Amino acid sequence: MSSKTFIFSIFFVMCATGTLLHELGHYLVGIWYGFEPTLHYGYTAYGNSVGPRLAATIAGPLVNMAIGTIAYISLLRNFDRRRYVLYGALTFFWSREAYVGFRDVILKPWFDFTVKYSDEQKISRALHLPDNTLSVLLGGTALWLCYSVIFRHLPLHLRKRFIIFGLLGLTAGYLFWFHLAGPLLLP
């Protein structure tokens, strides 16, 4: 398999898998606390469940950050080319935080979104912080990690391929999951 196909495939699969794992984090912690959650392709509903939802709200982003952090640490400790690309791509589980930070701070004031508050904004509110505090902090961390993977750790000859085929894989994975497979499997 060529490096282009490998990178595209990792990011394609990572998009749906990352979304599912994120939502499973919410779902499983919701069950743990006695809620009656329902898992959907892009969100977890809690229905009429009453109680402290902070732990369930934290669980989704925490899953993404944990996978990304473990991958980044593995990247720092491994020099095999195939694993290097894999760990680099898995570090991009953090990229959700960069997107959320951009959406919350830059886009939301100008555009109408169906999701009123991101997980990060809900957590910030629960901790009595300004709404975008965690969106900015975690988004900045995500940008630094993604930058670090591409420009400090990937070999020079892989950078362009990683960026182009990573973006293509994520875009294709997003369209596949959110517009085709997700609504069919977990409406």
Secondary structure in CASP SS format (residue, H / E / C, confidence):
PFRMAT SS
TARGET T0000
AUTHOR 0000-0000-0000
METHOD secondary structure of the structure
MODEL  1
M C 1.00
S C 1.00
S H 1.00
K H 1.00
T H 1.00
F H 1.00
I H 1.00
F H 1.00
S H 1.00
I H 1.00
F H 1.00
F H 1.00
V H 1.00
M H 1.00
C H 1.00
A H 1.00
T H 1.00
G H 1.00
T H 1.00
L H 1.00
L H 1.00
H H 1.00
E H 1.00
L H 1.00
G H 1.00
H H 1.00
Y H 1.00
L H 1.00
V H 1.00
G H 1.00
I H 1.00
W H 1.00
Y C 1.00
G C 1.00
F C 1.00
E C 1.00
P C 1.00
T E 1.00
L E 1.00
H C 1.00
Y C 1.00
G C 1.00
Y C 1.00
T E 1.00
A E 1.00
Y C 1.00
G C 1.00
N C 1.00
S C 1.00
V C 1.00
G C 1.00
P C 1.00
R C 1.00
L H 1.00
A H 1.00
A H 1.00
T H 1.00
I H 1.00
A H 1.00
G H 1.00
P H 1.00
L H 1.00
V H 1.00
N H 1.00
M H 1.00
A H 1.00
I H 1.00
G H 1.00
T H 1.00
I H 1.00
A H 1.00
Y H 1.00
I H 1.00
S H 1.00
L H 1.00
L H 1.00
R H 1.00
N C 1.00
F C 1.00
D C 1.00
R H 1.00
R H 1.00
R H 1.00
Y H 1.00
V H 1.00
L H 1.00
Y H 1.00
G H 1.00
A H 1.00
L H 1.00
T H 1.00
F H 1.00
F H 1.00
W H 1.00
S H 1.00
R H 1.00
E H 1.00
A H 1.00
Y H 1.00
V H 1.00
G H 1.00
F H 1.00
R H 1.00
D H 1.00
V H 1.00
I H 1.00
L H 1.00
K C 1.00
P C 1.00
W C 1.00
F C 1.00
D C 1.00
F C 1.00
T C 1.00
V C 1.00
K C 1.00
Y C 1.00
S C 1.00
D H 1.00
E H 1.00
Q H 1.00
K H 1.00
I H 1.00
S H 1.00
R H 1.00
A H 1.00
L C 1.00
H C 1.00
L C 1.00
P C 1.00
D C 1.00
N C 1.00
T H 1.00
L H 1.00
S H 1.00
V H 1.00
L H 1.00
L H 1.00
G H 1.00
G H 1.00
T H 1.00
A H 1.00
L H 1.00
W H 1.00
L H 1.00
C H 1.00
Y H 1.00
S H 1.00
V H 1.00
I H 1.00
F H 1.00
R H 1.00
H H 1.00
L C 1.00
P C 1.00
L H 1.00
H H 1.00
L H 1.00
R H 1.00
K H 1.00
R H 1.00
F H 1.00
I H 1.00
I H 1.00
F H 1.00
G H 1.00
L H 1.00
L H 1.00
G H 1.00
L H 1.00
T H 1.00
A H 1.00
G H 1.00
Y H 1.00
L H 1.00
F H 1.00
W H 1.00
F H 1.00
H H 1.00
L H 1.00
A H 1.00
G H 1.00
P H 1.00
L H 1.00
L H 1.00
L C 1.00
P C 1.00
END
